[in-house]
Amino acid sequence: MSIWQDSNKVGFCSTIHDGTEWIVRKRKKPKSSSTLATITKQPFATFNLSSQCKESYEHTRLLPIPSMTDDYNHYMGGVDIADQLRAGFSTQQRGLKPWRALFYWLLDTSTINAFRMFEHQRKARLGLKKDKARSMHRAFCESLVIGLLLEPPKPGGPTAYITQNTLLPRIRLTRPIEIHQFRQASTRTLCYFCRWSRHSKIKSGITTKVITKSRNPYKTKIVCSHCSVALCNKCFYPFHYYKD
């Protein structure tokens, strides 16, 4: 934490700066009508003032400023965007305990940072394709709440045994589809959709999987990050689009 004397005193709280980093930037002399102008204009005083010079202060001068101040000046638009996202889906609640306000603020900040990283990865995968997604922030927050309310999945998939009456987990239909990501597991597991396909009648055209004569499902290390279900490469998308 640090305090910087600009036109007024500005407080900074940063997790990436230690307050000892400085950088030289060209600064403008504050106006005479600005707050605390008598203090803030002193660094712009002209040295060795001649008799012909009418101005006792320079309009601009190279001055050292803290790095966190410089980063804020260059990326303050990002701070405004974060404030807008925080205002849309805030967890802040009124209370008498002062530490709760800080906790809710940190929770909102962590959620926004996670959403920004999710958006960066999603747009990177799109490449030059047109982005048709809408209200991704709302969809991300809803998926986050649903994920936190769900019971932790049991090891090995939703059910240990699959019969003809077994239904596919409804969580597979959660949208947007981008929240279902490939995740590598440490061990190989039988594909859940392959096992389910052996006991259920699937309409033609739903999946292109060809099960071997021995009717043994494939083993895979791929797990859906949202559903926590083991799926082989060919079954990943048919599993999430198949409707009972």
C-alpha positions, 0 to 999 in steps of 0.5 A: 500500500502507498499514497501518491500526491497528485492533484490530490492524495491518492491511495494504492493497494497492489499485489504486484508492486512493493512500492519501491519501483519508480519510472520516469514520465513526462508530467504536466504542471497542475492548474492553479485552480487545482487542489493543493496547487501550491504543493503539487507545482513545486517540482515544476519550478524553473531553475536559474530563473533569468530576468527575461523569463516571465514564467517561474514554472515549466509546463512539463517536466520529466519526473520519477513516479511510482510504477503502480501509479504509471500502471494505473494511468495506462490501464485505468480503463481496466479498473473501470471495466472491473467496477462495471462487472462487479456492479452487475453481479456483486456479493456485497451484503450489509453487516456490522462486522468490518472484515466481511466487506473486505471478504466480499470484495475479494470474492468479487475480485477473484470471480472477475479475474477468473471470468477475464481469464476464461474469456481470454482463453475462449476468444483465443480458441475462436481465432478469426471466427465471429464471436456469437456468444452473448451475456457470457458474464451472466452465464459464467456466474450462473455456472459458478453458482451451480458448480458450487452447489453441486455435491462433489462427484464420486470417483469413477463417474456419476454411477458405478453401474450402467443399465438400460434404465440409466439416464445421462447426467443432466449437468452435461446440458449446461450451457454455454458449451465452452464451460465443458473443457478437456482435462487430463486425468492421471489414470485411464478410465472407461469412457462413460458414454461408450458404456452407456451406449452399450446398454441404450438404443441410440438414434442413428447419426448421434455418434460416429463411434464404432465399438469393437466386436468384443463390445469393450468400451475405450479407456481414456484419460480425458475428463470433462472439467465441468461434468467430471465424467471420463469421455474418449475423444470421439464421445466428448461432444456427442455426450454433451449434445445428446438429449434423452 
